[in-house]
Amino acid sequence: MARRVFEAFNRTFTEGTPDLYRVLDPEIEWIPVMAVLEGRTYRGAEQVRRWLEELRKDWAAFEVKPERFRDLGDGRVLAMGAWRAQGRRGQVPLDLPQAAWLLQVRDGRISRLQAFTDRREALDAAGVSDEG
């Protein structure tokens, strides 16, 4: 399921498909990187949809690339990878090789997702000591 959400996110961003919303719990708690800085959490699939529409206005490309997944055994999954983005203005590419995501799976859907730009913070949030 964790792999599917990332694949669905990339398709939804690039192609405008509704794939992402099919794998989200209707009451999803979605915390992207910038939301942490703003002190904001998106709740529910509709708020995630609006967030993604805003993201698409500012970014020509935004791709998440998880490389390793760690099942934490309680419905939580820690994913480590990278993301790549390119702004619409200036066309400057951004690459973050230390991305991480902490996901909660409930009833076959993602009920919570939090993104991190610092793997140590993700490990701390997951309550584990290493990337495993």
N, C-alpha and C positions, 0 to 999 in steps of 0.2 A: 504494500500500500504506500509506503514512504517513497519508493521509486516512482510509482504512478503519479503521485502529486507533483513531483518535479517535472516529469515529462508533460503532464497536463498543463502546468504553469507555462512552460516554454511554448507549447502549441497555442495556448490561449493568448499569450502575449503576441506572438508573431503572426498568427492566422486569425485571431479573433474568435476562435472556437469556444463553445461553452464547456469544454472538457474539464477545466479546473473545478467548476462548480458541482460537477457530478461526483467528485471524490471528497468534497467537503461536507462535514456535518452542518446542518442548517444553522446551528448555533456556534459555529467556528469562532475561536478567538485567534486572531491573526495579528502578529506583531512583527512587521518588517523592520529593517534596520533604522530607517529614518523615523519611524513611529516611536522608537525608544528615545531618540533625541528630542522629539516633540512631546513626549509623555503621552502618547496616544496608542490605543489599542482598537482594532477594527473587530466588531462583533457581528456575526451573521454573514451569510454568503452575499447578501446585497451590499453591505458595506465593503466587503472584499472586492466585489465587482466594480464599485465606484472608485475604490483606490486604484485598481488596475487600469481603469480608464484614464485616470489622472496621470498615472505612471507612463502610459503610452503617449500622452501629450508631450511629455518632456524628454522621453528617451526613444531614440530610433531603434535601439536594440537593448535587450535586457535578458540575459540568459543565465540560468542557474545550472551549475555543473557539479552535482554531488558525486563524490568518488568512492567514499566508504560509508557504510551504514553499520551502526551498532545497535542491536536490539537490547534494550535495557531491562526487558523481561516483565514490564508492568504496563504494556501498551505504549510505552515511550520508545522513540527511536532517535538516536543522535546521528546526524549525517554531517560528514566533513567533505568539503570540496572547495569550489571557487565560483565566482560569478563574474560575468563580463557584461559591460554596458557601454553604450555610446549615446551621447546626448544629441538631441536634434540640432541644437545651436552649437556651432563650433566643431562639431563632429569629432570631439576629443574622446578617444576610447578610455575606459576605466576597467582595470582588472584587479580583482581582489582574490589573491590565491589562498587566503586564510579564512574563508567563509565557513560557517557552521549553522546548522539548524537543529532545533529540538522540537520534535513532533510528538503529539499524543494521538493515538488511534483508538477510536471507540466505535463499536458496532460496524467495523469495516470502512469507516470514514475518518478523515483527519478532523479532530475536534479542537486542536490547538497547534499552532506553528509559531515559533519565535526564531528570528534570524539573528545571527551574530557576526561581527566582523573580527572578533577575537576568539580564537578557539579555546583559550584558557577560560574565558567567561562562559562559554558554552559548556565546557566540562564542569565548571563550578555549578552552573545552573542545573545540570543533569545529576550532580552529586557523585561524579566519578573522577578518578585521579589521572587517568590517561586516555588517549584516543582509542586504545584497544585495537 
